[in-house]
C-alpha cells in the first residue's frame, strides 16, 4: 500500500556547507595575510585608486567579511545538526518549518493555498506558496535533489487543483438550489 504521506528532509547539504567554509576560510587567511604584509596601493576596476594604507584597510575589510561568512558556515553546521527540518505532504495539508531557524512547524491546508509560483533567481529555484498566512518559500537547494523539488511542485499543483475542483463541486449544487428555489 502506498502511503498518503510524503516526507522530505529540508536543510542545507553538507557539501555546500563544507565547501563554503573551506572557500571563505581560505579567503580569510589569504586576505588577512595580504593585509598584514601589504606595502602597495591597489587600483580597483581602473576607477578607485587606494594608497598603501587604504589598500591595507581594504584587505582587512575583505578578510573580515570572509570571516563573517565562515561564522555563518559554523552556524549552518549547528542549524543542520540541531534542527531536523522537513516538509511533510499529507492528504489534506502540508507541514513546513515555521521559519528557517526554528524547530517549530506550521500546517498549511491545501484548500488555503491561493497560488503557486515557481521562479528562478540567479540559478536558484524556488516555489512560492501563497496562503492566507502569507507566502511560504520552498528552496530547491534545501531539498535532497532537483527531482524532489520537481515532485513537490507537481504534487502541490495536483493537490491545489483537486481542492479547487472539490470546492467548486460543493458550491455548484448549493448555487443551483438557490437559483431554483
Secondary structure by P-SEA (a helix, b strand, c coil): ccccbbbbbbcccaaaaaaaaaaaaaaaaaaaaaaacccccccccccccccaaaaaaaaaaaaaaaaaaaaaaaaaaaaaaccbbbbbbccccccccccccccbbbbbbcccccbbbbbbcccbbbbbbbccccbbbbbccccccaaaaaaaaaaaaaaaaaaaaaaaaaaaaaaaaaaac
